[in-house]
Structures are given as C-alpha cells and as structure tokens.
Amino acid sequence: EVTFTTRFFRGSASNWWHGTKEYMMTNEVEMKWENFSRLFMGQYVPDSFTFQMGCELGELKQGRTSVAEYTRKFNELVRF
C-alpha cells in the first residue's frame, strides 16, 4: 500500500516522502500503512482539522438520515 501510494507523490510531497522513508529506514521503523499514515497525517493534516473531525464524530447521530448516509458520514469522519 505504501509503495503504491507514494509512487504518485510529486513536488514537495515527493521530497517529504524521500526524507521520511530515509528516516524510517535509518530508525528501523517498519514500513507499514499505520506508520506511514500517522507520519503523513502529521505532516499534511492540521491538528485543528483532526480535532474538528473528532468533535463532529462525537456529535454524529443518525436521526432521520438513512443507515447508508449515516455510515458514509461516520466513515468520512473516523479516518481522522
């Protein structure tokens, strides 16, 4: 997953990935999706956005929406 995803990085994202990959190899950090995702999110997703998504997730209720719509919104928010 990591190799496939990073193949599409260009410009500053590509530069970031080359440095991060070097760091991971030097520090023997396993090249797993979970590790990559944590580092990527730390670099490109502001803490304020992650906090906002967490708040929205905490307030999410199905109410009158369909199960499919509720599930879609839940899956959108839980990624962060």
C-alpha positions in Angstrom: 0.0 0.0 0.0 2.7 2.5 1.0 4.8 1.9 -2.2 1.8 2.1 -4.4 0.5 5.4 -2.8 3.8 7.2 -2.6 4.5 6.5 -6.3 2.0 9.2 -7.1 3.6 11.9 -4.9 5.0 14.9 -6.8 6.9 18.1 -5.7 7.0 18.8 -2.0 5.1 15.6 -1.2 7.7 13.6 -3.1 10.5 15.4 -1.3 8.8 14.8 2.1 8.4 11.1 1.3 12.1 10.6 0.4 13.2 12.2 3.6 10.6 10.3 5.7 11.5 7.0 4.0 15.2 7.6 4.8 14.2 8.4 8.4 12.1 5.2 8.7 14.9 3.0 7.3 17.6 4.6 9.5 15.5 4.3 12.7 14.2 0.8 11.7 10.6 1.9 11.7 8.5 -0.8 10.0 7.2 0.3 6.6 3.5 -0.4 7.5 0.5 1.6 6.4 -0.3 2.6 10.0 3.2 4.1 10.5 3.1 5.9 7.1 -0.5 7.2 7.7 0.5 8.6 11.1 3.5 10.4 9.7 1.6 11.6 6.6 -1.3 13.0 8.6 1.1 14.7 11.0 2.7 16.4 8.1 -0.3 17.4 5.9 -3.4 17.4 8.2 -3.6 20.3 10.7 -4.3 19.3 14.3 -7.2 21.7 14.3 -8.8 19.8 11.4 -8.3 16.4 13.2 -9.9 18.0 16.4 -12.8 19.3 14.4 -13.5 15.9 12.8 -13.3 14.2 16.3 -15.9 16.7 17.6 -18.2 16.1 14.7 -17.8 12.3 15.1 -18.7 12.7 18.8 -21.8 14.6 17.9 -22.9 12.4 15.0 -26.4 10.9 15.3 -28.4 9.0 12.7 -31.6 10.9 13.3 -33.7 10.8 10.2 -30.9 10.0 7.8 -30.7 6.6 6.2 -28.3 4.0 7.5 -26.3 4.3 4.3 -25.9 8.1 4.7 -25.1 7.8 8.4 -22.5 5.1 7.6 -21.0 7.3 4.9 -20.6 10.2 7.2 -19.2 8.0 10.0 -16.6 6.5 7.7 -15.7 10.0 6.5 -15.1 11.3 10.0 -13.5 8.2 11.5 -10.5 8.5 9.1 -9.1 11.4 11.1 
